[in-house]
């Protein structure tokens, strides 16, 4: 249990990413696959937000010493990544609704068999 105490946020973000990747690769249900892709997105965003962040870094909202300012560029990029991730999940759900209405299934294997006919 001492190992868990030594983990940082970056380590947990990488674990979250790979947990989502495992879910995306192993699930037969389309909704669970879409949720796994969303988990991967959250893991990647968390990793990039926390990687190389100084310990005493503060948001550059008011005048302060530049050595204690957090870099706003990764934050702006991750806000963009959040918007893109939400858009991708929404598009996947819309496509799923169309496929489920037409083929009547949420299972990848059944859907592929029905598409091959």
Phi, psi and omega in degrees: 000342178292335179296321182294326179294336181271355181286140176259177179296326179297319179295319179292327177293320177295318177297321178296319177300313182288332173296317176295322178296318177300316179296320180293329182276335188252344185279140175266341181276133183294319180297317179295326176294317178296319177296322179294322176295322175297321177294320176299319179298315179296319178297317180294318180295317178298319179298312182291333177286327185263342181291135177059031176270125177296152184296320184262016185292138177236158178294139182280061182269322181234162182299130179204177178295127184300336181289341179259004180275137174282146179287120183281346183294311177299326179295317179294321178295323181286330173297319176297319179295325177296315179297317179294319179297317178295321179295320179295316179296319179296320178293320177297319179293322177295318177294322178298317180299319179294316180293318180295324178292320184282317186254348175069032180212157174240013182259128182300315185293318177295319180297316180296320177297320180289328178287331181285342181286000000 
